Amino acid sequence: MNEALRLYPIVPFNVRMSLKDCTLPRGGGPDGSKPVGILKGTPIGYSTLVMQRRADIYPDPSTGFPDKDTFVPERWDTWQPKHWT
């Protein structure tokens, strides 16, 4: 179930609203490493569908961890957090 929801989340796209002026630590500038100022009332959209396929949050397949795009339910046997915690 976890693996199916990882690849095909129930809510593939979501929006949140900034309740106060704040700063995100990165995402700005030409290379995305600079802070980004967010004004109160700004809608922020994000995609869990895309987020679960980002190569930078998964170990490299050369380490023995399954590829991010492959359906492998066993990845949850060794990946933290455990589904019962």
C-alpha positions as CSV (number, residue, x, y, z in Angstrom):
1,M,0.0,0.0,0.0
2,N,2.8,2.5,0.9
3,E,4.6,1.9,-2.4
4,A,1.4,2.4,-4.4
5,L,0.7,5.6,-2.6
6,R,4.3,6.8,-3.0
7,L,4.0,6.5,-6.8
8,Y,0.4,7.5,-7.1
9,P,-0.6,9.7,-4.1
10,I,-4.3,10.3,-3.4
11,V,-3.7,14.1,-3.5
12,P,-1.2,14.6,-6.4
13,F,-1.2,18.4,-6.1
14,N,-1.9,20.6,-3.1
15,V,-1.9,24.3,-2.3
16,R,-1.2,26.0,1.0
17,M,-1.6,29.7,2.0
18,S,1.1,31.7,3.8
19,L,-0.4,33.0,7.1
20,K,2.4,35.5,7.6
21,D,5.4,36.9,5.8
22,C,8.2,34.4,5.9
23,T,11.3,33.1,4.0
24,L,11.9,29.7,2.5
25,P,15.6,28.7,2.9
26,R,16.2,27.9,-0.8
27,G,14.6,27.9,-4.2
28,G,15.5,31.4,-5.4
29,G,18.3,32.7,-7.5
30,P,19.6,31.3,-10.8
31,D,20.7,28.0,-9.2
32,G,17.8,27.7,-6.6
33,S,20.1,27.9,-3.6
34,K,19.1,31.4,-2.4
35,P,16.2,32.2,0.0
36,V,12.8,33.1,-1.3
37,G,10.6,35.7,0.4
38,I,6.9,34.8,0.8
39,L,4.4,37.4,1.5
40,K,1.3,36.8,3.7
41,G,-1.6,35.5,1.7
42,T,0.6,34.0,-1.0
43,P,-0.7,30.6,-2.3
44,I,2.1,28.0,-2.5
45,G,1.5,25.0,-4.7
46,Y,3.3,21.7,-4.6
47,S,3.0,18.3,-6.2
48,T,3.4,15.2,-4.1
49,L,3.3,13.2,-7.4
50,V,6.5,14.9,-8.6
51,M,8.1,15.1,-5.2
52,Q,8.0,11.3,-4.8
53,R,10.0,10.9,-8.0
54,R,12.8,13.4,-7.2
55,A,16.2,11.7,-7.7
56,D,17.8,13.9,-5.0
57,I,15.8,12.5,-2.1
58,Y,16.5,8.8,-2.9
59,P,19.8,6.9,-2.5
60,D,21.5,6.1,-5.8
61,P,20.5,2.7,-7.3
62,S,24.2,1.8,-7.3
63,T,23.9,1.5,-3.5
64,G,21.4,-1.3,-3.9
65,F,18.4,0.9,-3.2
66,P,15.6,0.4,-5.9
67,D,15.2,3.0,-8.6
68,K,12.8,5.8,-7.6
69,D,10.5,5.1,-10.6
70,T,10.3,1.3,-10.0
71,F,7.4,-0.3,-8.1
72,V,9.2,-2.2,-5.3
73,P,7.1,-2.7,-2.2
74,E,10.1,-4.3,-0.4
75,R,11.8,-0.9,-0.2
76,W,9.7,-0.2,2.9
77,D,11.2,-3.1,4.7
78,T,14.5,-1.2,5.2
79,W,13.5,2.4,4.6
80,Q,12.8,4.7,7.6
81,P,10.3,5.5,9.0
82,K,8.8,2.1,9.3
83,H,5.2,2.0,8.4
84,W,4.2,1.0,12.0
85,T,5.9,4.0,13.6
